[in-house]
Amino acid sequence: MKILVCEDNKLASLAISAVLKKQGFGIDVATDGNKAMEEIARGDYDLVIMDIHLPYHSGLELVRYMRQDLKLETPVIVVSAFSDPQVQKQARELGISDYLVKPIDTRTLIERIESLLKQK
């Protein structure tokens, strides 16, 4: 299973990647919206983990791109420091699969990933 981690915070991306690699997932990392857009366009990911605030393109723009332009149904977990209910509502309307507020519990992240991948 291959996961794309879209996170501009280097420490956060390293931590998430390390946890997921330990679980046996293949991981690619995009540190900005442009790189994320390139990776997503390839369409070969089983799941995407995305921060809301990325340079160049926001996580919400990227989800819109995935759902509307590329017609991808790839599960997306948004991981963000922002717990604003309006942002969460907007993300859900765009078709995200889950929304986790940082700091995240790695056990919860793994459970959510496994649940989404089973549904796929």
N, C-alpha and C positions, 0 to 999 in steps of 0.2 A: 504494500500500500504506500502511495506516495502523497506527501502533504507539502503544500506551499505555505511558508510562514512569511507574512507581509508585516514587517515590524521595523521601524526606523531606529529604535533604541537598541543599540548593540548588545548591551547586557541582557535585555529581555529576550532578544532573538536567540542569543546563545543559550540562555536558560531553557527556553521552550524547546529549542532544537535538541539539546542534550537529553532532556526528559523523553522526547519522542523517539530519538534514536535508540535510547535504552529499551524502549518498548518494541523496537524492531521496524519502525517506520522509516521509509526513505524521505529525506528532508531536503527541500530547496528553500533558500531565503532570498527575499526581495526587500531591500532596505528603503525603497522609495516607490512612489506610484507608477513611475515610468517603467521601472524594472518589473514591478508586479504585473502591469498591463501586458508586457511582453511574455512573461511566464504564463499568465492566465490564457492568453491567446493560443498557446500550444494545446491547451485543453487536456493535458494528460495527468491531471491531479485527481485523487480520490476525495480530497478535502482541502479547504483553504482556511487558514487562521489569519485574521486580518485586524490590524489596528485601525481605528477610525481616522486618526491624524497621521498622515504620511505626506512627505514632500511631493509636490507636483500634482498628485491626484489623491483625493481623500478615499478612505475606505468605502464610504457610501457611493462615491463616483465609480469605484471599481466594481462594487456589487451591481450597480445599475448597468455597467458595461457587460458584466458576465451574464446577467439575466436578460437584458433587453437587446443588446447588440449581438452577443455571441450565442444567446439562447442556451446557455449552460445551466444545468441543474445541480452542479457540484455543490455539496454542502459547504456552508460558510459559517465559521464561528468567529464572531467579532469579539476581540479582547481589547478593552479600552479602560483608561483611567476615568473616563467620563460616564457618570451614572445618570445623566440627564434623561428623564422619561421621554422627552420629545425626540431626542436622538435615537433612543431605543425603539420608539414607535416607528420612526422613519426607516430605520434599518430593517425592522420586521416587515414593513410594507414593501420594501424592495426585495424581500425574499431571503433574508438570512435564516440560518437554521438555529442559531443560538447566540446569546450575548452574555459574556462574562466580564465582570468589572475587576480591574486590577486593584490590588495584587490578587492573583489567581492561585487557587489551591491546585497543585499539579494533579492530585488524585481526582478532583472534580473534572479537570480538563480531559484527562485520559478516559474517564467514564463517559463524558459527553461525546468524545471522538468515537469511542467504541460503539456507543448507541447509534450514532448517526451512520457509521459505516455498516452496521448490521441492517439498517433500514434501506440502504442503497441497493 
